[in-house]
Amino acid sequence: MSIEQDQYFIHTYDRSVTFTKGEDVYLFDKDGKKYLDMGAGIAVSALGYSNEEYKQALKDQVDTLIHVSNLYYTEPSVKAAGLLAKASGMDRVFFTNSGAEAMEGALKLARKYAYLKNPNSKGEIIAMNHSFHGRTMGALSVTGTEHYRTPFEPLIGGVSFAEYNNLESVEQLITKDTCAILFETVQGEGGIYPAAEEFMTGIRTLCDTYDIAMILDEIQCGMGRTGKLFAYEHYGIQPDIMTTAKALGCGVPVGAFAATEKFAVAMRVGDHGTTYGGNPLATAAVCKVFEIFEKEHLVRHVSQMGLYFRECLEKLAQKYPAQIKDIRGKGLMLGMEVLCPNAQVVKRALEKGLILISAGSNVIRFVPPLVIQKKHIDACCEILDEIFAEWK
Ligand SMILES: *Cc1c(COP(=O)(O)O)cnc(C)c1O
């Protein structure tokens, strides 16, 4: 990074490249170098960078109305709420500006529900080790990676951590004050770990038995990424509360938490709010995204491309057993666990014009635009082949 570029930023990221333009599934830096994008702005830019219809919808909305606050209805927000509620199987939604804010809202809703049942409830929350839910104080409090949390303590109290995919470890933590069990349907930052079937259905049963809110974080794995619109559809269950963001607006900052009627009604006028959340510009994007997903059968495309991508990665794993330990994930949310340093692979790929992102300390994460084609997957795997060959 040049000192010049970093001078006025609080230094929380180690950045190198300056991107100036996007086209199709490629980004271009300021020297005109082309990069194949397998990161999609961290699982956000599902439509890639050249969807003219999406761009036109935003331009039109800019000309019509950008913002009025949540003191009033707007046409795009009403429409987007209906689309998201129907798509997620939920009854009511609340739009936010980010994933972390969606988590904050979900946690507040779970606590409010418990409070209405018993005003003395301690509102305890069970979250998972190696989870990631965002950087705000509430979201951080339920994030199960200590180095993210420790410097910022004290965080919100009443949070305990269980082992992901270990039902017994969750059950042991339940008390009369537990108000929510919270996890990612597929853990993202933690290393691309999908929830096991028995874990998912087991938690559903526990939450029903004890009247606890089951909260699923679909911020990264939702919006078609795993080959279903929301990843919990793979399990045939419905959470009580869910959060979404990232690809919900495909680049315009927007998130949401959604709930079933039973939980949603716990939030009353004055309990929660946001100035920008779900403004007409953001929700016009959401409406267009849902429309394009349906029209272009994008979710089906994801399952097909996901299978192909996985096969290609598995071939690499067979070729380089000393460097690649595991391939896992669902749809176009794939992880490659490596035995060499993942940061080095990411760095070398960038030099070769391939954008990858890491997850945890030993996983390379593939979360490309959902519109990618086989030829892009082939190109990505060729570059990976070159990189692993260099290290053989
Ligand atoms: C990215 C992410 C968040 C936080 O979203 P932000 O928009 O960065 O606040 C929360 N949960 C998961 C699973 C994520 O991947």
The ligand as a Gaussian input file, in Angstrom:
#p B3LYP/6-31G(d) Opt

LIG

0 1
 C      -20.617000     -10.017000       6.655000
 C      -21.352000     -10.727000       7.703000
 C      -21.978000     -10.039000       8.753000
 C      -21.837000      -8.557000       8.963000
 O      -22.332000      -7.804000       7.892000
 P      -21.829000      -6.293000       7.692000
 O      -22.671000      -5.795000       6.565000
 O      -20.375000      -6.323000       7.385000
 O      -22.121000      -5.558000       8.961000
 C      -22.714000     -10.782000       9.661000
 N      -22.834000     -12.122000       9.550000
 C      -22.247000     -12.806000       8.549000
 C      -22.436000     -14.279000       8.460000
 C      -21.473000     -12.144000       7.600000
 O      -20.867000     -12.827000       6.628000

